[in-house]
């Protein structure tokens, strides 16, 4: 069912950006909820075999999501997302950073601005296109996340979202 869904991962080293276009087999409200509710994010927002746990979340302009991606051995990799410009079921903007368990951003690793938009896709409103535009301050930051496996990790993570959506619409 998910094999034919559109997935574009475009790197622009002149602009220090990644553009991801990903189709999901669900209506826009469900896909939005999966991106904006911690109880759903915790079920998909990490590449296999990692899991995700939310420490705190306030999905509002000026709010945040503080979470960890947890390795099978229990090692935690923390992230911190600050939300702005929220337009329900259409788009939101974030600043995303690596962090520690206390929520302090790690200035030694790249920080990025994410613009995430949701649009109906196809003829029947049963599919949604999510476009994520990620901007880094410098080429070295972009190259760091690419070398860390951003494309492979994101591919696995979005496949987990497909699995969750299949369960939720069944």
C-alpha positions as CSV (number, residue, x, y, z in Angstrom):
1,X,0.0,0.0,0.0
2,X,2.8,2.5,0.9
3,X,5.2,1.4,-1.9
4,X,3.8,3.8,-4.4
5,X,3.8,6.9,-2.1
6,X,5.8,9.9,-3.3
7,X,9.1,10.5,-1.4
8,X,11.5,13.2,-2.5
9,X,14.7,14.1,-0.5
10,X,16.4,17.1,-2.2
11,X,19.6,18.6,-0.9
12,X,20.7,22.0,-2.1
13,X,24.3,22.7,-0.9
14,X,24.2,26.2,-2.4
15,X,21.3,27.2,0.0
16,X,22.2,24.8,2.8
17,X,18.7,23.2,2.6
18,X,16.9,19.9,2.5
19,X,13.5,19.7,1.0
20,X,11.5,16.6,1.8
21,X,8.2,15.9,0.1
22,X,6.3,12.8,1.4
23,X,2.9,11.5,0.6
24,X,0.8,9.7,3.2
25,X,-2.3,7.5,2.7
26,X,-4.5,9.4,5.1
27,X,-6.5,12.6,5.3
28,X,-4.7,15.8,6.3
29,X,-6.2,16.0,9.8
30,X,-4.8,12.6,10.8
31,X,-1.4,13.3,9.3
32,X,-1.4,16.7,11.2
33,X,-2.3,15.0,14.4
34,X,0.5,12.5,14.0
35,X,2.9,15.4,13.7
36,X,1.6,17.5,16.5
37,X,0.4,15.3,19.4
38,X,3.0,13.7,21.6
39,X,1.1,10.5,22.2
40,X,1.3,9.9,18.4
41,X,4.8,11.3,17.9
42,X,6.1,8.8,20.5
43,X,4.8,6.0,18.3
44,X,6.8,6.9,15.1
45,X,9.3,9.7,15.4
46,X,12.6,7.7,15.4
47,X,14.3,5.4,12.9
48,X,14.1,1.7,13.7
49,X,15.1,0.2,16.1
50,X,15.0,3.4,18.2
51,X,11.9,4.5,20.1
52,X,10.8,8.0,21.1
53,X,9.7,9.4,24.5
54,X,8.4,12.9,25.2
55,X,9.6,14.7,28.3
56,X,7.3,17.7,27.7
57,X,5.3,19.2,24.8
58,X,3.3,22.4,24.3
59,X,2.2,22.6,20.7
60,X,1.5,26.3,20.5
61,X,3.3,29.3,19.1
62,X,6.2,29.8,21.4
63,X,5.8,26.3,22.7
64,X,8.2,23.3,22.5
65,X,8.6,19.6,22.2
66,X,11.4,18.1,24.4
67,X,12.0,14.4,23.5
68,X,14.5,11.6,23.4
69,X,15.2,9.0,20.8
70,X,16.1,5.9,22.8
71,X,18.5,3.2,21.6
72,X,17.7,-0.4,22.3
73,X,20.4,-0.4,25.0
74,X,18.7,2.6,26.7
75,X,21.0,5.3,25.5
76,X,19.1,8.5,25.0
77,X,19.6,11.1,22.2
78,X,17.7,14.3,23.2
79,X,16.2,16.9,20.9
80,X,14.4,20.2,21.4
81,X,11.9,21.8,19.0
82,X,10.6,25.3,19.4
83,X,7.3,26.0,17.6
84,X,6.2,29.2,15.8
85,X,3.8,30.2,13.1
86,X,1.2,27.5,13.6
87,X,-1.6,27.4,11.0
88,X,-3.7,24.4,12.1
89,X,-3.7,21.5,9.6
90,X,-1.9,23.7,7.1
91,X,1.6,24.4,8.4
92,X,4.0,25.2,11.2
93,X,7.5,26.4,11.7
94,X,10.1,25.2,14.2
95,X,13.7,25.6,15.3
96,X,15.0,22.2,15.8
97,X,18.2,21.4,17.8
98,X,20.1,18.6,19.5
99,X,19.8,19.0,23.3
100,X,20.4,17.4,26.6
101,X,17.9,15.9,29.1
102,X,17.5,19.3,30.7
103,X,16.4,20.8,27.4
104,X,19.6,22.9,26.9
105,X,20.4,23.1,23.2
106,X,23.8,21.7,22.1
107,X,25.6,24.5,20.4
108,X,28.3,22.0,19.1
109,X,25.7,20.4,16.8
110,X,23.6,21.9,14.0
111,X,20.4,23.8,14.6
112,X,17.9,24.1,11.8
113,X,14.7,26.0,10.9
114,X,11.9,23.6,9.7
115,X,8.9,24.8,7.7
116,X,6.4,22.0,7.5
117,X,3.3,22.2,5.3
118,X,0.3,19.8,4.8
119,X,-1.8,19.7,1.7
120,X,-4.5,17.4,0.3
121,X,-3.0,15.2,-2.4
122,X,-4.7,13.3,-5.1
123,X,-8.3,13.2,-6.3
124,X,-10.0,12.0,-3.1
125,X,-8.7,13.9,-0.1
126,X,-7.6,10.5,1.2
127,X,-3.9,11.3,0.8
128,X,-1.8,14.1,2.2
129,X,1.5,15.6,1.0
130,X,3.8,16.9,3.7
131,X,6.5,19.2,2.5
132,X,9.3,19.9,5.0
133,X,11.9,22.6,4.1
134,X,14.9,22.5,6.4
135,X,17.4,25.4,6.5
136,X,20.8,25.3,8.0
137,X,23.0,28.3,8.8
138,X,26.1,26.9,7.0
139,X,27.1,24.2,4.5
140,X,29.1,22.5,7.2
141,X,25.9,22.1,9.3
142,X,24.1,20.5,6.4
143,X,27.0,18.2,5.7
144,X,27.2,17.2,9.4
145,X,23.5,16.0,9.5
146,X,23.8,14.3,6.1
147,X,27.0,12.4,7.4
148,X,25.0,11.5,10.5
149,X,22.6,9.6,8.3
150,X,19.7,12.1,8.0
151,X,18.3,10.7,4.8
152,X,18.4,7.1,6.0
153,X,17.1,8.0,9.4
154,X,14.3,10.1,8.0
155,X,13.3,7.4,5.5
156,X,13.0,4.8,8.3
157,X,11.1,7.3,10.5
158,X,8.6,8.1,7.8
159,X,8.1,4.4,7.1
160,X,7.1,4.1,10.8
161,X,4.6,6.8,10.3
162,X,3.1,4.9,7.4
163,X,2.8,1.8,9.7
164,X,1.0,3.9,12.4
165,X,-1.3,5.5,9.9
166,X,-2.3,2.0,8.6
167,X,-3.2,1.0,12.2
168,X,-5.1,4.2,12.8
169,X,-7.2,4.0,9.7
170,X,-7.9,0.3,9.9
